[in-house]
């Protein structure tokens, strides 16, 4: 997911690293230097978008700086290997500036307006479109002329700005699903729930067995957005989700109220004290079998197992159970991550050559030899190294009639930030009266933001 930035306000600089940030990472290898200070500079810039420029292609020289939010040990190592290979292919040197994920998001606007790196890690869909529309990123149409054949229409659409130009080179996506340990389910005789009633019944059984039914940590704010998303899509459908994120449906709508009502129904089975717990600690309760299930992305839970050297072979998942038969299990969040070229890039030709390399099936295949939780987006990708989690991810994403990009990517950044606070207040008090009050607050803020 994830991915909330507070429109440059930087109000939460002290929050703990999240969204794929578990442990300190490893340094890069030859041709890749690791450095700090990614978000140190702030400044101002005009809002004019540049027209698509031509990349030089082929072999280029010089140094390309790369702003990265891959601060967890496992993705940091995979990213270092990817950029090392890109450096070897293009003969450019790559200098990676790594910042923990939350700080990266909270300061992204001021970072891009100040003295940004040439390239930076970011997210597909609305989040990409938002900064492209602000004139803070350069179009990559010329890069896509060379790599376009490697991706399907859906990937290209997710990489396209509101002006019709491409601004992102995608790398992977990953599903948000319900994780569990196979050995625990076998030992306890638990069955995979496919309906809401089955899910509640299983949670009750786990609680009776002295197990926390649903591991849950929301200190960083964004994890709970995923729970809202899946309940919303299960109850109201994908189109409703899209319209709500655009504020074409008011937050006071009965559909939103129904989402919160269902969430309140499972709150007694979710790990208490969630607002004071980071998701990594929640995942550890699943690893140690103190919890029976956890709803989050493979990019977090499976990566956490890898980082902790836990038994990844014991980890499995199922798609969130159906609630409204009209929508069944047709939709899920499956966020796409990739890379963008900053408006102020100092070495754009070399940076584009790096992106041209990254946008190949071979580059994705090499990356996925190190990455054991995401799935590649290049068409016809051959990845013999995929483990059971990755193979199942490909299958389950393909079953969906549509996939969302996560609330903090599909909505206006300011609205996503507002919803973090609102949902945390709901977690503290899921009463019906509070739900109505929080809906009114969300609608009031949405009117101000979207006007």
Order of alpha helices (4+ residues) and beta strands (2+ residues): beta-beta-alpha-beta-alpha-alpha-beta-alpha-alpha-alpha-beta-beta-alpha-alpha-beta-alpha-alpha-alpha-alpha-beta-alpha-beta-beta-beta-alpha-alpha-beta-alpha-beta-alpha-alpha-alpha
